[in-house]
Amino acid sequence: MTAALEFDAISVSFPARERKGAAYTAVDRATLTVGAGEFVSVVGPTGCGKSTLLNVAAGLLAPSAGSLRVFGQALAGLNRQAGYMFQSDALLPWKSALENVTLGLKFRGTPPAEAAELGRYWLNKVGLAHAADRYPHQLSGGMKKRVALAQTLIVDPKIVLMDEPFSALDVQTRQLMENELLALWQADRKSVLFITHDLEEAISLSDRVVVLSAGPGTRPIGDFAIDLPRPRDVAEIRLTPAFLQLHERIWHAMREEVLKGYAQTNA
């Protein structure tokens, strides 16, 4: 089966701020794949280039070298088969939850009545049927994330890109959101590329965990299959011996890179 995303020797460099300075290479010859229907998490040190790879996958950033294929086709411009859930809240404060959820449909020209019906359906799926008319300032952090998740999935993307979407939530709300995400993903098995700095979160959610080296010039240095049974409860799965063994193996692979990244940010 054709992979949903294929990064082939991707490099991303940014011009130097000073005329004579050297360009900064954030990603250097990175190669990885996300299979159709696969949930892949990427972990690595802070500032190593995880979000850069995600922006390449979205078509928001063109690679300096290498190529990206989406279901076997070279990507040119925006990836219109992908939905993107950002780390920070991207809800419009002057629009209700329902209006925010249906923004993507509005931009695609969906008739208002049809868009509203679909919006209420998705708000119900994420447990917010009662909050359709509330504005972002009237929603808790977890509720805002549910709106953002519905906003991402309502347009039925084949690929879902997620940039540390739950990092700002408290532990209990975060675990609830992770379980809700797994339940929605289990229903139709979209391809997911999930960026996180939390190794426990990555293992709990994923089919595979990819470890990146410290930057600059980050690249994958480990690729681990997560053979834990599904469906999963993220709180319960973390207490199992198999989870702890996986955590130890992956942490052993990334520990030195995390220390390198920490040293660089504190130099």
C-alpha positions in Angstrom: 0.0 0.0 0.0 1.3 3.5 -0.9 2.5 5.4 2.1 0.6 8.5 3.1 3.8 10.6 3.6 7.3 9.8 2.4 10.1 12.2 3.4 13.1 11.3 1.1 16.4 12.9 2.3 14.6 16.1 3.3 16.9 19.1 4.3 15.7 22.5 5.4 18.0 25.4 5.7 17.3 29.0 6.6 19.4 32.0 5.5 21.8 33.6 8.0 20.7 36.7 9.7 24.0 38.4 8.8 25.1 38.6 5.2 28.3 36.7 5.7 27.0 34.2 8.2 26.4 30.5 7.5 22.9 29.3 6.7 21.2 27.4 9.6 20.3 23.8 8.6 17.4 22.8 10.8 16.9 19.4 9.2 19.5 17.4 7.3 18.7 14.5 4.9 15.8 13.2 7.0 14.0 10.1 5.7 10.9 8.7 7.2 7.4 7.4 6.2 3.9 7.4 7.6 1.9 4.5 6.3 -1.7 4.7 5.2 -3.8 4.6 8.4 -0.7 4.6 10.6 -0.3 6.7 13.8 3.3 7.9 14.0 4.7 10.1 16.7 8.0 12.1 16.4 10.0 12.9 19.6 13.3 14.6 20.1 15.0 17.4 22.1 13.5 20.8 22.3 14.3 22.9 19.2 15.5 19.9 17.2 13.2 20.6 14.2 10.1 18.5 14.9 7.7 21.3 13.9 9.9 22.0 10.8 9.2 18.5 9.5 5.5 18.9 10.2 5.4 22.2 8.3 7.1 20.5 5.3 4.4 17.8 5.5 1.7 20.5 5.4 3.3 22.2 2.4 3.8 25.4 4.5 7.6 25.1 4.1 9.4 24.0 1.0 12.4 21.8 1.6 15.8 23.0 0.6 16.7 19.5 -0.7 15.0 16.2 -1.0 11.4 15.4 -1.8 8.1 14.7 -0.1 5.5 12.4 -1.6 1.8 12.3 -0.5 0.2 9.0 -1.4 2.9 8.5 -4.0 2.6 12.0 -5.6 5.2 14.7 -5.2 3.9 17.6 -3.1 3.8 21.0 -4.8 2.3 23.8 -2.7 -0.1 23.1 0.2 -1.0 19.6 1.2 -4.7 19.6 0.6 -5.1 16.0 1.8 -4.0 17.1 5.3 -5.6 18.7 8.3 -3.4 20.6 10.8 -4.0 20.9 14.5 -1.7 23.5 16.0 0.0 23.7 19.4 -1.6 27.1 20.3 -5.2 27.9 20.1 -6.2 29.0 16.6 -9.9 29.7 17.2 -11.3 33.0 16.2 -12.5 34.8 19.4 -15.4 36.5 17.7 -17.0 33.3 16.4 -18.9 30.7 18.3 -17.7 27.1 18.7 -20.0 26.0 15.9 -18.8 28.8 13.6 -15.2 27.9 14.3 -15.7 24.2 13.6 -17.3 25.0 10.3 -14.8 27.5 9.0 -13.1 24.9 6.7 -16.4 24.0 5.2 -17.2 27.6 4.6 -13.9 28.2 2.8 -14.8 25.1 0.6 -18.1 26.6 -0.4 -20.3 24.1 1.6 -23.9 25.5 1.8 -24.5 27.0 5.2 -27.3 24.7 6.3 -25.2 21.6 5.4 -22.1 23.1 7.2 -24.1 23.8 10.3 -25.5 20.2 10.4 -22.1 18.7 10.0 -20.7 21.1 12.6 -23.3 20.1 15.2 -22.6 16.4 14.3 -18.8 16.9 15.0 -19.4 19.0 18.2 -21.5 16.1 19.4 -18.7 13.6 18.6 -16.3 15.5 20.7 -18.8 16.0 23.6 -19.6 19.6 23.0 -23.2 19.5 21.6 -24.2 21.8 24.5 -21.6 24.4 23.7 -22.3 25.2 20.1 -23.1 28.8 20.8 -20.4 29.5 23.2 -17.4 31.7 22.3 -13.8 30.7 23.0 -13.5 32.9 26.1 -16.4 30.8 27.6 -14.6 27.5 27.0 -12.1 25.7 29.2 -8.7 24.7 27.8 -9.9 21.1 27.1 -13.1 22.4 25.5 -11.1 24.6 23.1 -9.0 21.6 22.1 -12.1 19.6 21.4 -13.3 22.4 19.2 -10.0 22.5 17.4 -10.0 18.7 16.9 -13.6 18.9 15.4 -12.4 21.8 13.2 -9.6 19.6 11.9 -11.6 16.5 11.3 -14.8 18.0 9.9 -13.2 18.4 6.4 -12.3 14.7 6.4 -8.6 14.9 5.7 -6.8 11.7 4.8 -3.8 12.9 6.9 -3.9 14.6 10.3 -0.8 16.7 11.3 -0.7 17.5 15.1 1.9 19.8 16.7 2.0 19.1 20.4 -1.8 19.8 20.6 -2.3 18.8 24.2 0.9 20.2 25.8 -0.8 23.1 27.5 -3.4 21.0 29.3 -3.3 19.6 32.8 -2.5 15.9 33.2 -6.1 14.7 33.7 -7.6 16.7 30.8 -4.7 15.7 28.6 -5.3 12.0 29.2 -9.0 12.5 28.4 -8.2 14.2 25.2 -5.7 11.5 24.2 -8.3 8.8 24.7 -10.8 10.9 22.7 -8.3 11.2 19.9 -7.6 7.5 19.9 -11.4 6.7 19.8 -11.9 9.1 16.8 -8.8 7.7 15.0 -9.8 4.1 15.6 -13.1 4.8 13.8 -11.6 5.5 10.4 -7.9 5.1 10.7 -6.6 8.3 9.2 -2.8 8.7 8.8 -1.5 10.7 11.7 1.9 12.5 12.2 2.0 13.6 15.8 4.7 15.8 17.2 5.3 15.7 20.9 8.1 16.2 23.5 6.4 13.7 25.8 7.7 10.2 25.3 4.9 8.6 27.4 2.3 10.3 25.2 4.1 9.2 22.1 4.2 5.5 23.2 0.6 5.6 24.5 -0.9 6.8 21.2 1.3 5.4 18.4 1.9 2.5 16.1 5.5 3.8 15.7 7.7 6.3 17.5 10.5 8.1 15.5 13.3 9.7 17.5 15.1 12.7 16.1 18.7 13.8 16.9 19.5 17.1 18.5 19.7 20.0 16.1 21.0 21.7 14.1 20.8 19.2 11.2 18.3 16.9 12.9 17.6 13.5 11.4 15.8 10.3 12.5 18.1 8.2 14.7 15.6 5.6 15.8 12.3 4.0 14.7 10.4 1.9 17.2 7.3 -0.2 16.5 4.8 0.1 19.4 3.2 -3.4 19.6 0.9 -2.6 22.4 -2.7 -3.9 22.1 -5.5 -1.7 20.9 -7.9 -0.2 21.8 -5.9 1.5 24.6 -6.6 3.6 27.6 -3.6 5.9 27.9 -3.5 5.9 31.7 -3.8 2.1 32.1 -1.4 1.2 29.3 1.4 3.2 31.0 1.3 0.8 34.0 2.0 -2.3 31.9 5.4 -4.1 31.8 5.4 -3.9 28.0 5.0 -0.1 28.1 7.8 0.3 30.6 10.1 -1.8 28.5 9.4 0.2 25.4 9.9 3.4 27.4 13.3 2.2 28.6 14.4 1.2 25.1 13.4 4.5 23.4 14.6 6.7 26.3 18.0 5.0 26.0 18.1 5.9 22.3 17.2 9.6 22.9 18.8 10.4 26.2 22.1 11.5 24.8 20.4 13.7 22.2 18.2 15.3 24.9 21.3 16.2 26.9 22.9 17.6 23.8 19.9 19.8 23.1 19.8 20.9 26.7 23.4 21.9 26.6 22.9 23.9 23.4 19.9 25.8 24.7 21.9 26.7 27.9 25.2 27.6 26.2 
